[in-house]
Structure formats: C-alpha cells, structure tokens
C-alpha cells in the first residue's frame, strides 16, 4: 500500500462507518496525516466545506495525484508551530501577524521568527494552499 502524504490528491470510494459520509467520488487534498491507534487523514475537500477526516484501514479511497513536489518544506520546528496554531482554530491562517503572535504565545519561537521574516512570506502563502511538510519527512 502506498503511504498517503501531505499534498496528495485523493478520491473517496466508500466511508462505511460514517452516518453522514463524504460522498463517493469526492476529491480533496491531504493536509495532514497522523499515525498510531487514532490515525486520521485530514483532507481539504474540493466540493465541501466539511472537515471530515478519513480513517486509514476503514475508509476506502485512492490516491489520484502525488503532491509531494508541491508541498512547501519548512524546518521541523516551524512546521510544528504552524500546525499547533492551525489546530487551535483561533485565527484565520491568512492573518499572518495573528498566526505569528499565537505561535510565540504557544512557545514556538522559531516558528514565530520564521513567520515574521519577510523573506518567508511567499513560501508561507504557498504553504497555506499547497500544504506544509517538515524538512526530512
């Protein structure tokens, strides 16, 4: 089985255990993959504002495009900070000053410094739409 990665484009085939599943045939871009006993694949769905995740081994889907080359690679500490801010849901991720400020408040100083560096603004904007991955992953 091919490992799903951030930036991959997937298509749902079947979500058997969900009472209100994403419809079969729906496509989206993988924005985060978690592992372990509670593994999930977070997807930005193309035709839906829903945020329903896929469960590996339960939900059936196929990878229809590899996105690794489009994913913006950032240092691991920056990736952790951006992910923590995103997961908090406190700010619109396009509000860069708020994102940087919250990263600093949460103790992700390296991420905050990276975010406020003007030289990283283009990479950040691209990452918002294409996904971020930690360097070395």
Secondary structure by P-SEA (a helix, b strand, c coil): cccccccbbbbbcccccccccccccbbbbbcccccccbbbbbbbccccccbbbbbcccbbbbbccccccccccccaaaaaaaaaaaaaccccccaaaaaaaaaaaacaaaaaaaaacccaaaaaaaaaacccccccc
